[in-house]
Amino acid sequence: MLPVPEAIATMFDGRLYHPKPNDQPNSHQGRSRLFEHERGNWATYVYVPCPDMDLIEIIQEKLTECGLEIIEHPHISLTKTVVLQYHWIQRFINDVKSKLSTILRFTVTFGNLEVFCNENCSRTFVGFLVEPAEILSQCVDQLDKVLSDYNLQKYYEDPKFHLSVAWCLGDQSSQLKTKLKSLELEIGTCCSFKVDKLMCKTGNKKYNFDLV
């Protein structure tokens, strides 16, 4: 019998060539994953991007004085963060683009600051309520249709659309509500921005969806 080449004989030597990454909350401000990382699975969500605004910077500066961490790129979520397999990405993006093709450009208007807690109570957020809920709901309805096609979790049934600007670890809802009252933050009645595109972030990739 011919000897087995060494490259093949050592191919399966028990080593993990694609080991599963360790979740290290200390390396990202104590945050923990909502789901376990697996090779080939990409964390994905669709959102309304927010431009740089003086109001947000002022509010964030006040909130850091209360010990909160600022959110560097505030946005309005239109889906939950779902797990998308790599080979689905381009088809998913094409489907989202098709569903959003009828959405007209609109203007987002800020409401009051409110406190929100994520599903597993690992983080608490402070953010602005935003309008118009009707148009944002239209976006969610179209995106839910795409998510359903991929057997992915839909958005909340009765969402409170908001733009988070700061966060902290754990469920600190009651404490933050008290702090917000004491800050006496003044928010103008005409704080808004125009939306001419939506975005999707999947893994380290970003995709734009221009509105008509």
Disulfide bonds with the S-S distance in Angstrom:
none
